[in-house]
């Protein structure tokens, strides 16, 4: 049952309004999302579940400098 609830929550987070790049799920792509991505790449902290999938912008199964660049662009676009 716990696994089922987890799957439902991940589905809702992935497909109900949250955008790729909004790693922390606050409905904004900002410096905090950039920091989470950077820390994951540098192995300071790790992203899991829905956070990982929102950080993996190009959907290649990993969060790397390419995704960080996309998040940086999305952050700048959101400020204009």
mmCIF file of the N, C-alpha and C atoms, coordinates in Angstrom:
data_MODEL
# 
_entry.id   MODEL 
# 
loop_
_atom_site.group_PDB 
_atom_site.id 
_atom_site.type_symbol 
_atom_site.label_atom_id 
_atom_site.label_alt_id 
_atom_site.label_comp_id 
_atom_site.label_asym_id 
_atom_site.label_entity_id 
_atom_site.label_seq_id 
_atom_site.pdbx_PDB_ins_code 
_atom_site.Cartn_x 
_atom_site.Cartn_y 
_atom_site.Cartn_z 
_atom_site.occupancy 
_atom_site.B_iso_or_equiv 
_atom_site.pdbx_formal_charge 
_atom_site.auth_seq_id 
_atom_site.auth_comp_id 
_atom_site.auth_asym_id 
_atom_site.auth_atom_id 
_atom_site.pdbx_PDB_model_num 
ATOM 1   N N  . UNK A 1 1  ? 0.829  -1.196 0.000   1.00 0.00 ? 1  UNK A N  1 
ATOM 2   C CA . UNK A 1 1  ? 0.000  0.000  0.000   1.00 0.00 ? 1  UNK A CA 1 
ATOM 3   C C  . UNK A 1 1  ? 0.875  1.262  0.000   1.00 0.00 ? 1  UNK A C  1 
ATOM 4   N N  . UNK A 1 2  ? 1.959  1.243  0.786   1.00 0.00 ? 2  UNK A N  1 
ATOM 5   C CA . UNK A 1 2  ? 2.837  2.402  0.860   1.00 0.00 ? 2  UNK A CA 1 
ATOM 6   C C  . UNK A 1 2  ? 3.451  2.699  -0.509  1.00 0.00 ? 2  UNK A C  1 
ATOM 7   N N  . UNK A 1 3  ? 3.855  1.645  -1.212  1.00 0.00 ? 3  UNK A N  1 
ATOM 8   C CA . UNK A 1 3  ? 4.430  1.830  -2.545  1.00 0.00 ? 3  UNK A CA 1 
ATOM 9   C C  . UNK A 1 3  ? 3.399  2.413  -3.519  1.00 0.00 ? 3  UNK A C  1 
ATOM 10  N N  . UNK A 1 4  ? 2.161  1.957  -3.433  1.00 0.00 ? 4  UNK A N  1 
ATOM 11  C CA . UNK A 1 4  ? 1.096  2.469  -4.290  1.00 0.00 ? 4  UNK A CA 1 
ATOM 12  C C  . UNK A 1 4  ? 0.895  3.964  -4.058  1.00 0.00 ? 4  UNK A C  1 
ATOM 13  N N  . UNK A 1 5  ? 0.855  4.364  -2.811  1.00 0.00 ? 5  UNK A N  1 
ATOM 14  C CA . UNK A 1 5  ? 0.685  5.791  -2.481  1.00 0.00 ? 5  UNK A CA 1 
ATOM 15  C C  . UNK A 1 5  ? 1.860  6.599  -3.005  1.00 0.00 ? 5  UNK A C  1 
ATOM 16  N N  . UNK A 1 6  ? 3.068  6.075  -2.861  1.00 0.00 ? 6  UNK A N  1 
ATOM 17  C CA . UNK A 1 6  ? 4.252  6.754  -3.376  1.00 0.00 ? 6  UNK A CA 1 
ATOM 18  C C  . UNK A 1 6  ? 4.159  6.937  -4.885  1.00 0.00 ? 6  UNK A C  1 
ATOM 19  N N  . UNK A 1 7  ? 3.742  5.907  -5.590  1.00 0.00 ? 7  UNK A N  1 
ATOM 20  C CA . UNK A 1 7  ? 3.599  5.990  -7.052  1.00 0.00 ? 7  UNK A CA 1 
ATOM 21  C C  . UNK A 1 7  ? 2.568  7.040  -7.432  1.00 0.00 ? 7  UNK A C  1 
ATOM 22  N N  . UNK A 1 8  ? 1.445  7.072  -6.738  1.00 0.00 ? 8  UNK A N  1 
ATOM 23  C CA . UNK A 1 8  ? 0.400  8.067  -7.017  1.00 0.00 ? 8  UNK A CA 1 
ATOM 24  C C  . UNK A 1 8  ? 0.925  9.478  -6.766  1.00 0.00 ? 8  UNK A C  1 
ATOM 25  N N  . UNK A 1 9  ? 1.635  9.673  -5.662  1.00 0.00 ? 9  UNK A N  1 
ATOM 26  C CA . UNK A 1 9  ? 2.180  11.003 -5.358  1.00 0.00 ? 9  UNK A CA 1 
ATOM 27  C C  . UNK A 1 9  ? 3.184  11.448 -6.412  1.00 0.00 ? 9  UNK A C  1 
ATOM 28  N N  . UNK A 1 10 ? 4.054  10.554 -6.838  1.00 0.00 ? 10 UNK A N  1 
ATOM 29  C CA . UNK A 1 10 ? 5.022  10.895 -7.880  1.00 0.00 ? 10 UNK A CA 1 
ATOM 30  C C  . UNK A 1 10 ? 4.300  11.248 -9.173  1.00 0.00 ? 10 UNK A C  1 
ATOM 31  N N  . UNK A 1 11 ? 3.282  10.477 -9.524  1.00 0.00 ? 11 UNK A N  1 
ATOM 32  C CA . UNK A 1 11 ? 2.501  10.771 -10.730 1.00 0.00 ? 11 UNK A CA 1 
ATOM 33  C C  . UNK A 1 11 ? 1.888  12.164 -10.645 1.00 0.00 ? 11 UNK A C  1 
ATOM 34  N N  . UNK A 1 12 ? 1.282  12.482 -9.516  1.00 0.00 ? 12 UNK A N  1 
ATOM 35  C CA . UNK A 1 12 ? 0.662  13.798 -9.354  1.00 0.00 ? 12 UNK A CA 1 
ATOM 36  C C  . UNK A 1 12 ? 1.688  14.918 -9.446  1.00 0.00 ? 12 UNK A C  1 
ATOM 37  N N  . UNK A 1 13 ? 2.844  14.721 -8.821  1.00 0.00 ? 13 UNK A N  1 
ATOM 38  C CA . UNK A 1 13 ? 3.886  15.743 -8.873  1.00 0.00 ? 13 UNK A CA 1 
ATOM 39  C C  . UNK A 1 13 ? 4.437  15.924 -10.279 1.00 0.00 ? 13 UNK A C  1 
ATOM 40  N N  . UNK A 1 14 ? 4.578  14.818 -11.012 1.00 0.00 ? 14 UNK A N  1 
ATOM 41  C CA . UNK A 1 14 ? 5.154  14.898 -12.350 1.00 0.00 ? 14 UNK A CA 1 
ATOM 42  C C  . UNK A 1 14 ? 4.196  15.487 -13.370 1.00 0.00 ? 14 UNK A C  1 
ATOM 43  N N  . UNK A 1 15 ? 2.909  15.198 -13.233 1.00 0.00 ? 15 UNK A N  1 
ATOM 44  C CA . UNK A 1 15 ? 1.987  15.517 -14.307 1.00 0.00 ? 15 UNK A CA 1 
ATOM 45  C C  . UNK A 1 15 ? 0.892  16.507 -13.952 1.00 0.00 ? 15 UNK A C  1 
ATOM 46  N N  . UNK A 1 16 ? 0.947  17.096 -12.798 1.00 0.00 ? 16 UNK A N  1 
ATOM 47  C CA . UNK A 1 16 ? -0.137 17.998 -12.392 1.00 0.00 ? 16 UNK A CA 1 
ATOM 48  C C  . UNK A 1 16 ? 0.381  19.388 -12.068 1.00 0.00 ? 16 UNK A C  1 
ATOM 49  N N  . UNK A 1 17 ? 0.894  20.061 -13.053 1.00 0.00 ? 17 UNK A N  1 
ATOM 50  C CA . UNK A 1 17 ? 1.205  21.462 -12.902 1.00 0.00 ? 17 UNK A CA 1 
ATOM 51  C C  . UNK A 1 17 ? 2.644  21.834 -12.617 1.00 0.00 ? 17 UNK A C  1 
ATOM 52  N N  . UNK A 1 18 ? 3.447  20.933 -12.117 1.00 0.00 ? 18 UNK A N  1 
ATOM 53  C CA . UNK A 1 18 ? 4.833  21.278 -11.860 1.00 0.00 ? 18 UNK A CA 1 
ATOM 54  C C  . UNK A 1 18 ? 5.634  21.147 -13.139 1.00 0.00 ? 18 UNK A C  1 
ATOM 55  N N  . UNK A 1 19 ? 6.532  22.092 -13.370 1.00 0.00 ? 19 UNK A N  1 
ATOM 56  C CA . UNK A 1 19 ? 7.295  22.141 -14.614 1.00 0.00 ? 19 UNK A CA 1 
ATOM 57  C C  . UNK A 1 19 ? 8.670  21.519 -14.448 1.00 0.00 ? 19 UNK A C  1 
ATOM 58  N N  . UNK A 1 20 ? 9.197  21.027 -15.583 1.00 0.00 ? 20 UNK A N  1 
ATOM 59  C CA . UNK A 1 20 ? 10.593 20.603 -15.586 1.00 0.00 ? 20 UNK A CA 1 
ATOM 60  C C  . UNK A 1 20 ? 11.449 21.791 -15.194 1.00 0.00 ? 20 UNK A C  1 
ATOM 61  N N  . UNK A 1 21 ? 12.409 21.555 -14.348 1.00 0.00 ? 21 UNK A N  1 
ATOM 62  C CA . UNK A 1 21 ? 13.282 22.621 -13.864 1.00 0.00 ? 21 UNK A CA 1 
ATOM 63  C C  . UNK A 1 21 ? 12.877 23.122 -12.492 1.00 0.00 ? 21 UNK A C  1 
ATOM 64  N N  . UNK A 1 22 ? 11.599 22.939 -12.130 1.00 0.00 ? 22 UNK A N  1 
ATOM 65  C CA . UNK A 1 22 ? 11.124 23.334 -10.805 1.00 0.00 ? 22 UNK A CA 1 
ATOM 66  C C  . UNK A 1 22 ? 11.394 22.177 -9.849  1.00 0.00 ? 22 UNK A C  1 
ATOM 67  N N  . UNK A 1 23 ? 12.648 22.015 -9.499  1.00 0.00 ? 23 UNK A N  1 
ATOM 68  C CA . UNK A 1 23 ? 13.091 20.840 -8.755  1.00 0.00 ? 23 UNK A CA 1 
ATOM 69  C C  . UNK A 1 23 ? 12.428 20.757 -7.386  1.00 0.00 ? 23 UNK A C  1 
ATOM 70  N N  . UNK A 1 24 ? 12.338 21.864 -6.688  1.00 0.00 ? 24 UNK A N  1 
ATOM 71  C CA . UNK A 1 24 ? 11.795 21.833 -5.328  1.00 0.00 ? 24 UNK A CA 1 
ATOM 72  C C  . UNK A 1 24 ? 10.274 21.934 -5.281  1.00 0.00 ? 24 UNK A C  1 
ATOM 73  N N  . UNK A 1 25 ? 9.627  22.089 -6.427  1.00 0.00 ? 25 UNK A N  1 
ATOM 74  C CA . UNK A 1 25 ? 8.175  22.051 -6.481  1.00 0.00 ? 25 UNK A CA 1 
ATOM 75  C C  . UNK A 1 25 ? 7.468  23.261 -5.925  1.00 0.00 ? 25 UNK A C  1 
ATOM 76  N N  . UNK A 1 26 ? 8.088  24.426 -5.984  1.00 0.00 ? 26 UNK A N  1 
ATOM 77  C CA . UNK A 1 26 ? 7.448  25.645 -5.479  1.00 0.00 ? 26 UNK A CA 1 
ATOM 78  C C  . UNK A 1 26 ? 6.772  26.449 -6.590  1.00 0.00 ? 26 UNK A C  1 
ATOM 79  N N  . UNK A 1 27 ? 6.619  25.840 -7.764  1.00 0.00 ? 27 UNK A N  1 
ATOM 80  C CA . UNK A 1 27 ? 5.966  26.438 -8.940  1.00 0.00 ? 27 UNK A CA 1 
ATOM 81  C C  . UNK A 1 27 ? 6.736  27.615 -9.525  1.00 0.00 ? 27 UNK A C  1 
ATOM 82  N N  . UNK A 1 28 ? 8.021  27.719 -9.181  1.00 0.00 ? 28 UNK A N  1 
ATOM 83  C CA . UNK A 1 28 ? 8.899  28.734 -9.760  1.00 0.00 ? 28 UNK A CA 1 
ATOM 84  C C  . UNK A 1 28 ? 10.236 28.081 -10.069 1.00 0.00 ? 28 UNK A C  1 
ATOM 85  N N  . UNK A 1 29 ? 10.850 28.495 -11.155 1.00 0.00 ? 29 UNK A N  1 
ATOM 86  C CA . UNK A 1 29 ? 12.205 28.051 -11.460 1.00 0.00 ? 29 UNK A CA 1 
ATOM 87  C C  . UNK A 1 29 ? 13.118 29.197 -11.064 1.00 0.00 ? 29 UNK A C  1 
ATOM 88  N N  . UNK A 1 30 ? 13.904 28.969 -10.013 1.00 0.00 ? 30 UNK A N  1 
ATOM 89  C CA . UNK A 1 30 ? 14.700 30.064 -9.463  1.00 0.00 ? 30 UNK A CA 1 
ATOM 90  C C  . UNK A 1 30 ? 16.068 29.559 -8.999  1.00 0.00 ? 30 UNK A C  1 
ATOM 91  N N  . UNK A 1 31 ? 16.773 30.410 -8.272  1.00 0.00 ? 31 UNK A N  1 
ATOM 92  C CA . UNK A 1 31 ? 18.119 30.090 -7.828  1.00 0.00 ? 31 UNK A CA 1 
ATOM 93  C C  . UNK A 1 31 ? 18.163 28.848 -6.943  1.00 0.00 ? 31 UNK A C  1 
ATOM 94  N N  . UNK A 1 32 ? 17.099 28.621 -6.199  1.00 0.00 ? 32 UNK A N  1 
ATOM 95  C CA . UNK A 1 32 ? 17.078 27.435 -5.343  1.00 0.00 ? 32 UNK A CA 1 
ATOM 96  C C  . UNK A 1 32 ? 17.117 26.158 -6.178  1.00 0.00 ? 32 UNK A C  1 
ATOM 97  N N  . UNK A 1 33 ? 16.401 26.132 -7.284  1.00 0.00 ? 33 UNK A N  1 
ATOM 98  C CA . UNK A 1 33 ? 16.434 24.970 -8.181  1.00 0.00 ? 33 UNK A CA 1 
ATOM 99  C C  . UNK A 1 33 ? 17.829 24.799 -8.786  1.00 0.00 ? 33 UNK A C  1 
ATOM 100 N N  . UNK A 1 34 ? 18.456 25.910 -9.156  1.00 0.00 ? 34 UNK A N  1 
ATOM 101 C CA . UNK A 1 34 ? 19.820 25.848 -9.679  1.00 0.00 ? 34 UNK A CA 1 
ATOM 102 C C  . UNK A 1 34 ? 20.771 25.263 -8.640  1.00 0.00 ? 34 UNK A C  1 
ATOM 103 N N  . UNK A 1 35 ? 20.612 25.680 -7.395  1.00 0.00 ? 35 UNK A N  1 
ATOM 104 C CA . UNK A 1 35 ? 21.477 25.193 -6.321  1.00 0.00 ? 35 UNK A CA 1 
ATOM 105 C C  . UNK A 1 35 ? 21.263 23.695 -6.076  1.00 0.00 ? 35 UNK A C  1 
ATOM 106 N N  . UNK A 1 36 ? 20.017 23.243 -6.090  1.00 0.00 ? 36 UNK A N  1 
ATOM 107 C CA . UNK A 1 36 ? 19.746 21.817 -5.913  1.00 0.00 ? 36 UNK A CA 1 
ATOM 108 C C  . UNK A 1 36 ? 20.384 20.991 -7.025  1.00 0.00 ? 36 UNK A C  1 
ATOM 109 N N  . UNK A 1 37 ? 20.282 21.475 -8.247  1.00 0.00 ? 37 UNK A N  1 
ATOM 110 C CA . UNK A 1 37 ? 20.876 20.776 -9.390  1.00 0.00 ? 37 UNK A CA 1 
ATOM 111 C C  . UNK A 1 37 ? 22.398 20.754 -9.265  1.00 0.00 ? 37 UNK A C  1 
ATOM 112 N N  . UNK A 1 38 ? 22.974 21.884 -8.938  1.00 0.00 ? 38 UNK A N  1 
ATOM 113 C CA . UNK A 1 38 ? 24.434 21.982 -8.789  1.00 0.00 ? 38 UNK A CA 1 
ATOM 114 C C  . UNK A 1 38 ? 24.934 21.043 -7.695  1.00 0.00 ? 38 UNK A C  1 
ATOM 115 N N  . UNK A 1 39 ? 24.247 21.021 -6.568  1.00 0.00 ? 39 UNK A N  1 
ATOM 116 C CA . UNK A 1 39 ? 24.661 20.150 -5.467  1.00 0.00 ? 39 UNK A CA 1 
ATOM 117 C C  . UNK A 1 39 ? 24.556 18.673 -5.853  1.00 0.00 ? 39 UNK A C  1 
ATOM 118 N N  . UNK A 1 40 ? 23.552 18.333 -6.654  1.00 0.00 ? 40 UNK A N  1 
ATOM 119 C CA . UNK A 1 40 ? 23.432 16.952 -7.119  1.00 0.00 ? 40 UNK A CA 1 
ATOM 120 C C  . UNK A 1 40 ? 24.604 16.591 -8.034  1.00 0.00 ? 40 UNK A C  1 
ATOM 121 N N  . UNK A 1 41 ? 24.918 17.478 -8.961  1.00 0.00 ? 41 UNK A N  1 
ATOM 122 C CA . UNK A 1 41 ? 26.026 17.223 -9.897  1.00 0.00 ? 41 UNK A CA 1 
ATOM 123 C C  . UNK A 1 41 ? 27.344 17.073 -9.146  1.00 0.00 ? 41 UNK A C  1 
ATOM 124 N N  . UNK A 1 42 ? 27.564 17.919 -8.126  1.00 0.00 ? 42 UNK A N  1 
ATOM 125 C CA . UNK A 1 42 ? 28.800 17.873 -7.344  1.00 0.00 ? 42 UNK A CA 1 
ATOM 126 C C  . UNK A 1 42 ? 28.782 16.797 -6.254  1.00 0.00 ? 42 UNK A C  1 
ATOM 127 N N  . UNK A 1 43 ? 27.680 16.067 -6.174  1.00 0.00 ? 43 UNK A N  1 
ATOM 128 C CA . UNK A 1 43 ? 27.498 14.978 -5.197  1.00 0.00 ? 43 UNK A CA 1 
ATOM 129 C C  . UNK A 1 43 ? 27.538 15.464 -3.755  1.00 0.00 ? 43 UNK A C  1 
ATOM 130 N N  . UNK A 1 44 ? 27.099 16.702 -3.555  1.00 0.00 ? 44 UNK A N  1 
ATOM 131 C CA . UNK A 1 44 ? 26.946 17.241 -2.202  1.00 0.00 ? 44 UNK A CA 1 
ATOM 132 C C  . UNK A 1 44 ? 25.655 16.693 -1.600  1.00 0.00 ? 44 UNK A C  1 
ATOM 133 N N  . UNK A 1 45 ? 24.628 16.613 -2.431  1.00 0.00 ? 45 UNK A N  1 
ATOM 134 C CA . UNK A 1 45 ? 23.347 16.018 -2.042  1.00 0.00 ? 45 UNK A CA 1 
ATOM 135 C C  . UNK A 1 45 ? 22.818 15.250 -3.255  1.00 0.00 ? 45 UNK A C  1 
ATOM 136 N N  . UNK A 1 46 ? 21.739 14.523 -3.046  1.00 0.00 ? 46 UNK A N  1 
ATOM 137 C CA . UNK A 1 46 ? 21.208 13.705 -4.131  1.00 0.00 ? 46 UNK A CA 1 
ATOM 138 C C  . UNK A 1 46 ? 19.723 13.981 -4.334  1.00 0.00 ? 46 UNK A C  1 
ATOM 139 N N  . UNK A 1 47 ? 19.314 14.029 -5.582  1.00 0.00 ? 47 UNK A N  1 
ATOM 140 C CA . UNK A 1 47 ? 17.909 14.178 -5.938  1.00 0.00 ? 47 UNK A CA 1 
ATOM 141 C C  . UNK A 1 47 ? 17.309 12.795 -6.134  1.00 0.00 ? 47 UNK A C  1 
ATOM 142 N N  . UNK A 1 48 ? 16.072 12.631 -5.686  1.00 0.00 ? 48 UNK A N  1 
ATOM 143 C CA . UNK A 1 48 ? 15.390 11.349 -5.814  1.00 0.00 ? 48 UNK A CA 1 
ATOM 144 C C  . UNK A 1 48 ? 13.962 11.573 -6.304  1.00 0.00 ? 48 UNK A C  1 
ATOM 145 N N  . UNK A 1 49 ? 13.395 10.554 -6.909  1.00 0.00 ? 49 UNK A N  1 
ATOM 146 C CA . UNK A 1 49 ? 11.983 10.568 -7.281  1.00 0.00 ? 49 UNK A CA 1 
ATOM 147 C C  . UNK A 1 49 ? 11.619 11.718 -8.197  1.00 0.00 ? 49 UNK A C  1 
ATOM 148 N N  . UNK A 1 50 ? 10.535 12.394 -7.840  1.00 0.00 ? 50 UNK A N  1 
ATOM 149 C CA . UNK A 1 50 ? 10.005 13.471 -8.676  1.00 0.00 ? 50 UNK A CA 1 
ATOM 150 C C  . UNK A 1 50 ? 11.003 14.618 -8.827  1.00 0.00 ? 50 UNK A C  1 
ATOM 151 N N  . UNK A 1 51 ? 11.776 14.901 -7.788  1.00 0.00 ? 51 UNK A N  1 
ATOM 152 C CA . UNK A 1 51 ? 12.787 15.963 -7.889  1.00 0.00 ? 51 UNK A CA 1 
ATOM 153 C C  . UNK A 1 51 ? 13.796 15.623 -8.977  1.00 0.00 ? 51 UNK A C  1 
ATOM 154 N N  . UNK A 1 52 ? 14.235 14.364 -9.007  1.00 0.00 ? 52 UNK A N  1 
ATOM 155 C CA . UNK A 1 52 ? 15.198 13.940 -10.027 1.00 0.00 ? 52 UNK A CA 1 
ATOM 156 C C  . UNK A 1 52 ? 14.604 14.117 -11.426 1.00 0.00 ? 52 UNK A C  1 
ATOM 157 N N  . UNK A 1 53 ? 13.374 13.675 -11.613 1.00 0.00 ? 53 UNK A N  1 
ATOM 158 C CA . UNK A 1 53 ? 12.775 13.745 -12.953 1.00 0.00 ? 53 UNK A CA 1 
ATOM 159 C C  . UNK A 1 53 ? 12.507 15.178 -13.397 1.00 0.00 ? 53 UNK A C  1 
ATOM 160 N N  . UNK A 1 54 ? 12.195 16.071 -12.449 1.00 0.00 ? 54 UNK A N  1 
ATOM 161 C CA . UNK A 1 54 ? 12.015 17.483 -12.835 1.00 0.00 ? 54 UNK A CA 1 
ATOM 162 C C  . UNK A 1 54 ? 13.357 18.137 -13.137 1.00 0.00 ? 54 UNK A C  1 
ATOM 163 N N  . UNK A 1 55 ? 14.441 17.632 -12.544 1.00 0.00 ? 55 UNK A N  1 
ATOM 164 C CA . UNK A 1 55 ? 15.777 18.174 -12.818 1.00 0.00 ? 55 UNK A CA 1 
ATOM 165 C C  . UNK A 1 55 ? 16.344 17.647 -14.130 1.00 0.00 ? 55 UNK A C  1 
ATOM 166 N N  . UNK A 1 56 ? 15.917 16.467 -14.557 1.00 0.00 ? 56 UNK A N  1 
ATOM 167 C CA . UNK A 1 56 ? 16.409 15.850 -15.794 1.00 0.00 ? 56 UNK A CA 1 
ATOM 168 C C  . UNK A 1 56 ? 15.635 16.421 -16.980 1.00 0.00 ? 56 UNK A C  1 
ATOM 169 N N  . UNK A 1 57 ? 15.968 17.639 -17.362 1.00 0.00 ? 57 UNK A N  1 
ATOM 170 C CA . UNK A 1 57 ? 15.228 18.381 -18.384 1.00 0.00 ? 57 UNK A CA 1 
ATOM 171 C C  . UNK A 1 57 ? 15.212 17.649 -19.728 1.00 0.00 ? 57 UNK A C  1 
ATOM 172 N N  . UNK A 1 58 ? 16.340 17.139 -20.156 1.00 0.00 ? 58 UNK A N  1 
ATOM 173 C CA . UNK A 1 58 ? 16.417 16.502 -21.476 1.00 0.00 ? 58 UNK A CA 1 
ATOM 174 C C  . UNK A 1 58 ? 16.042 15.026 -21.450 1.00 0.00 ? 58 UNK A C  1 
ATOM 175 N N  . UNK A 1 59 ? 15.635 14.521 -20.287 1.00 0.00 ? 59 UNK A N  1 
ATOM 176 C CA . UNK A 1 59 ? 15.117 13.158 -20.114 1.00 0.00 ? 59 UNK A CA 1 
ATOM 177 C C  . UNK A 1 59 ? 16.066 12.083 -20.632 1.00 0.00 ? 59 UNK A C  1 
ATOM 178 N N  . UNK A 1 60 ? 17.358 12.240 -20.315 1.00 0.00 ? 60 UNK A N  1 
ATOM 179 C CA . UNK A 1 60 ? 18.335 11.224 -20.706 1.00 0.00 ? 60 UNK A CA 1 
ATOM 180 C C  . UNK A 1 60 ? 18.668 10.285 -19.548 1.00 0.00 ? 60 UNK A C  1 
ATOM 181 N N  . UNK A 1 61 ? 17.951 10.422 -18.425 1.00 0.00 ? 61 UNK A N  1 
ATOM 182 C CA . UNK A 1 61 ? 18.140 9.528  -17.296 1.00 0.00 ? 61 UNK A CA 1 
ATOM 183 C C  . UNK A 1 61 ? 19.215 9.942  -16.315 1.00 0.00 ? 61 UNK A C  1 
ATOM 184 N N  . UNK A 1 62 ? 19.801 11.121 -16.523 1.00 0.00 ? 62 UNK A N  1 
ATOM 185 C CA . UNK A 1 62 ? 20.804 11.620 -15.582 1.00 0.00 ? 62 UNK A CA 1 
ATOM 186 C C  . UNK A 1 62 ? 20.662 13.133 -15.458 1.00 0.00 ? 62 UNK A C  1 
ATOM 187 N N  . UNK A 1 63 ? 21.103 13.642 -14.336 1.00 0.00 ? 63 UNK A N  1 
ATOM 188 C CA . UNK A 1 63 ? 21.107 15.093 -14.112 1.00 0.00 ? 63 UNK A CA 1 
ATOM 189 C C  . UNK A 1 63 ? 22.554 15.531 -14.215 1.00 0.00 ? 63 UNK A C  1 
ATOM 190 N N  . UNK A 1 64 ? 22.837 16.371 -15.214 1.00 0.00 ? 64 UNK A N  1 
ATOM 191 C CA . UNK A 1 64 ? 24.213 16.781 -15.469 1.00 0.00 ? 64 UNK A CA 1 
ATOM 192 C C  . UNK A 1 64 ? 24.260 18.253 -15.860 1.00 0.00 ? 64 UNK A C  1 
ATOM 193 N N  . UNK A 1 65 ? 25.419 18.684 -16.352 1.00 0.00 ? 65 UNK A N  1 
ATOM 194 C CA . UNK A 1 65 ? 25.616 20.102 -16.677 1.00 0.00 ? 65 UNK A CA 1 
ATOM 195 C C  . UNK A 1 65 ? 24.672 20.577 -17.777 1.00 0.00 ? 65 UNK A C  1 
ATOM 196 N N  . UNK A 1 66 ? 24.250 19.691 -18.651 1.00 0.00 ? 66 UNK A N  1 
ATOM 197 C CA . UNK A 1 66 ? 23.281 20.078 -19.683 1.00 0.00 ? 66 UNK A CA 1 
ATOM 198 C C  . UNK A 1 66 ? 21.972 20.500 -19.039 1.00 0.00 ? 66 UNK A C  1 
ATOM 199 N N  . UNK A 1 67 ? 21.503 19.725 -18.069 1.00 0.00 ? 67 UNK A N  1 
ATOM 200 C CA . UNK A 1 67 ? 20.264 20.070 -17.368 1.00 0.00 ? 67 UNK A CA 1 
ATOM 201 C C  . UNK A 1 67 ? 20.432 21.361 -16.574 1.00 0.00 ? 67 UNK A C  1 
ATOM 202 N N  . UNK A 1 68 ? 21.586 21.530 -15.959 1.00 0.00 ? 68 UNK A N  1 
ATOM 203 C CA . UNK A 1 68 ? 21.855 22.760 -15.213 1.00 0.00 ? 68 UNK A CA 1 
ATOM 204 C C  . UNK A 1 68 ? 21.783 23.972 -16.141 1.00 0.00 ? 68 UNK A C  1 
ATOM 205 N N  . UNK A 1 69 ? 22.323 23.838 -17.335 1.00 0.00 ? 69 UNK A N  1 
ATOM 206 C CA . UNK A 1 69 ? 22.273 24.929 -18.313 1.00 0.00 ? 69 UNK A CA 1 
ATOM 207 C C  . UNK A 1 69 ? 20.834 25.245 -18.697 1.00 0.00 ? 69 UNK A C  1 
ATOM 208 N N  . UNK A 1 70 ? 20.035 24.207 -18.940 1.00 0.00 ? 70 UNK A N  1 
ATOM 209 C CA . UNK A 1 70 ? 18.621 24.429 -19.272 1.00 0.00 ? 70 UNK A CA 1 
ATOM 210 C C  . UNK A 1 70 ? 17.886 25.124 -18.134 1.00 0.00 ? 70 UNK A C  1 
ATOM 211 N N  . UNK A 1 71 ? 18.157 24.715 -16.898 1.00 0.00 ? 71 UNK A N  1 
ATOM 212 C CA . UNK A 1 71 ? 17.497 25.344 -15.749 1.00 0.00 ? 71 UNK A CA 1 
ATOM 213 C C  . UNK A 1 71 ? 17.926 26.802 -15.628 1.00 0.00 ? 71 UNK A C  1 
ATOM 214 N N  . UNK A 1 72 ? 19.195 27.088 -15.899 1.00 0.00 ? 72 UNK A N  1 
ATOM 215 C CA . UNK A 1 72 ? 19.680 28.466 -15.888 1.00 0.00 ? 72 UNK A CA 1 
ATOM 216 C C  . UNK A 1 72 ? 18.931 29.306 -16.920 1.00 0.00 ? 72 UNK A C  1 
ATOM 217 N N  . UNK A 1 73 ? 18.748 28.760 -18.118 1.00 0.00 ? 73 UNK A N  1 
ATOM 218 C CA . UNK A 1 73 ? 18.017 29.476 -19.174 1.00 0.00 ? 73 UNK A CA 1 
ATOM 219 C C  . UNK A 1 73 ? 16.565 29.695 -18.753 1.00 0.00 ? 73 UNK A C  1 
ATOM 220 N N  . UNK A 1 74 ? 15.916 28.661 -18.233 1.00 0.00 ? 74 UNK A N  1 
ATOM 221 C CA . UNK A 1 74 ? 14.523 28.797 -17.796 1.00 0.00 ? 74 UNK A CA 1 
ATOM 222 C C  . UNK A 1 74 ? 14.391 29.815 -16.669 1.00 0.00 ? 74 UNK A C  1 
ATOM 223 N N  . UNK A 1 75 ? 15.367 29.860 -15.772 1.00 0.00 ? 75 UNK A N  1 
ATOM 224 C CA . UNK A 1 75 ? 15.368 30.840 -14.691 1.00 0.00 ? 75 UNK A CA 1 
ATOM 225 C C  . UNK A 1 75 ? 15.460 32.253 -15.249 1.00 0.00 ? 75 UNK A C  1 
ATOM 226 N N  . UNK A 1 76 ? 16.341 32.468 -16.210 1.00 0.00 ? 76 UNK A N  1 
ATOM 227 C CA . UNK A 1 76 ? 16.500 33.794 -16.809 1.00 0.00 ? 76 UNK A CA 1 
ATOM 228 C C  . UNK A 1 76 ? 15.236 34.201 -17.577 1.00 0.00 ? 76 UNK A C  1 
ATOM 229 N N  . UNK A 1 77 ? 14.630 33.258 -18.295 1.00 0.00 ? 77 UNK A N  1 
ATOM 230 C CA . UNK A 1 77 ? 13.413 33.547 -19.050 1.00 0.00 ? 77 UNK A CA 1 
ATOM 231 C C  . UNK A 1 77 ? 12.273 33.943 -18.110 1.00 0.00 ? 77 UNK A C  1 
ATOM 232 N N  . UNK A 1 78 ? 12.211 33.312 -16.952 1.00 0.00 ? 78 UNK A N  1 
ATOM 233 C CA . UNK A 1 78 ? 11.165 33.612 -15.988 1.00 0.00 ? 78 UNK A CA 1 
ATOM 234 C C  . UNK A 1 78 ? 11.292 34.993 -15.360 1.00 0.00 ? 78 UNK A C  1 
ATOM 235 N N  . UNK A 1 79 ? 12.481 35.572 -15.419 1.00 0.00 ? 79 UNK A N  1 
ATOM 236 C CA . UNK A 1 79 ? 12.706 36.891 -14.820 1.00 0.00 ? 79 UNK A CA 1 
ATOM 237 C C  . UNK A 1 79 ? 12.473 38.029 -15.801 1.00 0.00 ? 79 UNK A C  1 
ATOM 238 N N  . UNK A 1 80 ? 12.269 37.698 -17.051 1.00 0.00 ? 80 UNK A N  1 
ATOM 239 C CA . UNK A 1 80 ? 12.081 38.769 -18.042 1.00 0.00 ? 80 UNK A CA 1 
ATOM 240 C C  . UNK A 1 80 ? 10.648 39.215 -18.098 1.00 0.00 ? 80 UNK A C  1 
# 
